[in-house]
């Protein structure tokens, strides 16, 4: 979402939002907090369709 966007192009989020809203599509994604804020958080309609799960960096011992 947002990667390689050009003026006048259709973003992947615009294609996915209707299917997400109807429950026809389920998505699991991974991103950084900065990228989430840049691409997801700024679009309220898209943000409503995701449930963020914050996963911390594992310790050396647990990895």
DOTOR-915187 format. One record per residue (C-alpha): residue number from 1; residue in one letter; chain; x, y, z. Coordinates in pm, 1 decimal. Layout:
<recs>
+-----+--------+--------+----------+----------+----------+
! num ! residu ! chaine !       xx !       yy !       zz !
+-----+--------+--------+----------+----------+----------+
! NUM !      a !      A !        X !        Y !        Z !
...
+-----+--------+--------+----------+----------+----------+
</recs>
This chain:
<recs>
+-----+--------+--------+----------+----------+----------+
! num ! residu ! chaine !       xx !       yy !       zz !
+-----+--------+--------+----------+----------+----------+
!   1 !      x !      A !      0.0 !      0.0 !      0.0 !
!   2 !      x !      A !    156.8 !    322.1 !   -108.2 !
!   3 !      x !      A !    467.3 !    160.4 !   -257.0 !
!   4 !      x !      A !    544.4 !    277.1 !   -607.8 !
!   5 !      x !      A !    249.3 !    513.7 !   -614.6 !
!   6 !      x !      A !    240.7 !    747.6 !   -912.1 !
!   7 !      x !      A !     15.8 !   1043.5 !   -978.4 !
!   8 !      x !      A !   -318.8 !    924.0 !  -1109.4 !
!   9 !      x !      A !   -252.5 !    559.2 !  -1024.7 !
!  10 !      x !      A !   -489.9 !    342.8 !   -822.1 !
!  11 !      x !      A !   -342.7 !    246.1 !   -487.0 !
!  12 !      x !      A !   -382.3 !   -113.4 !   -363.8 !
!  13 !      x !      A !   -576.4 !     12.2 !    -62.6 !
!  14 !      x !      A !   -842.4 !    162.6 !   -290.8 !
!  15 !      x !      A !   -890.0 !   -176.4 !   -453.1 !
!  16 !      x !      A !   -899.2 !   -366.5 !   -122.0 !
!  17 !      x !      A !  -1123.0 !   -137.1 !     87.6 !
!  18 !      x !      A !  -1459.9 !   -241.7 !    -61.4 !
!  19 !      x !      A !  -1384.2 !   -613.4 !    -17.5 !
!  20 !      x !      A !  -1252.7 !   -556.0 !    333.6 !
!  21 !      x !      A !  -1566.8 !   -359.8 !    424.4 !
!  22 !      x !      A !  -1792.9 !   -639.5 !    298.2 !
!  23 !      x !      A !  -1592.1 !   -905.3 !    483.8 !
!  24 !      x !      A !  -1497.3 !  -1078.1 !    158.7 !
!  25 !      x !      A !  -1124.7 !  -1035.3 !    214.4 !
!  26 !      x !      A !   -908.1 !  -1100.0 !    517.3 !
!  27 !      x !      A !   -556.0 !   -962.2 !    529.3 !
!  28 !      x !      A !   -256.5 !  -1018.6 !    753.0 !
!  29 !      x !      A !     17.5 !   -764.0 !    702.2 !
!  30 !      x !      A !    344.9 !   -659.5 !    856.6 !
!  31 !      x !      A !    495.9 !   -313.0 !    861.3 !
!  32 !      x !      A !    699.1 !    -75.6 !   1070.6 !
!  33 !      x !      A !    530.7 !    182.1 !   1291.7 !
!  34 !      x !      A !    659.3 !    460.3 !   1065.3 !
!  35 !      x !      A !    515.1 !    296.5 !    752.2 !
!  36 !      x !      A !    185.5 !    228.5 !    932.0 !
!  37 !      x !      A !    158.1 !    594.5 !   1019.9 !
!  38 !      x !      A !    252.1 !    701.9 !    667.7 !
!  39 !      x !      A !     20.5 !    471.0 !    471.6 !
!  40 !      x !      A !   -252.0 !    330.5 !    697.9 !
!  41 !      x !      A !   -313.8 !    575.2 !    980.2 !
!  42 !      x !      A !   -365.6 !    872.3 !    748.3 !
!  43 !      x !      A !   -653.8 !    691.1 !    573.2 !
!  44 !      x !      A !   -933.4 !    657.2 !    832.1 !
!  45 !      x !      A !  -1142.6 !    426.5 !    610.9 !
!  46 !      x !      A !   -849.5 !    189.5 !    568.3 !
!  47 !      x !      A !   -738.8 !    211.4 !    931.1 !
!  48 !      x !      A !  -1087.8 !    104.9 !   1050.8 !
!  49 !      x !      A !  -1045.0 !   -223.2 !    867.1 !
!  50 !      x !      A !   -725.0 !   -328.0 !   1044.7 !
!  51 !      x !      A !   -655.5 !   -430.9 !   1402.4 !
!  52 !      x !      A !   -293.9 !   -343.8 !   1485.9 !
!  53 !      x !      A !    -95.2 !   -598.6 !   1684.0 !
!  54 !      x !      A !    233.3 !   -459.5 !   1811.5 !
!  55 !      x !      A !    507.4 !   -719.5 !   1839.8 !
!  56 !      x !      A !    824.8 !   -622.7 !   2018.2 !
!  57 !      x !      A !   1170.8 !   -728.2 !   1914.4 !
!  58 !      x !      A !   1262.0 !  -1067.9 !   2062.0 !
!  59 !      x !      A !   1547.0 !  -1094.8 !   2306.8 !
!  60 !      x !      A !   1857.5 !  -1289.9 !   2212.0 !
!  61 !      x !      A !   1754.4 !  -1552.6 !   2463.1 !
!  62 !      x !      A !   1408.5 !  -1609.4 !   2314.7 !
!  63 !      x !      A !   1525.6 !  -1610.6 !   1954.8 !
+-----+--------+--------+----------+----------+----------+
</recs>
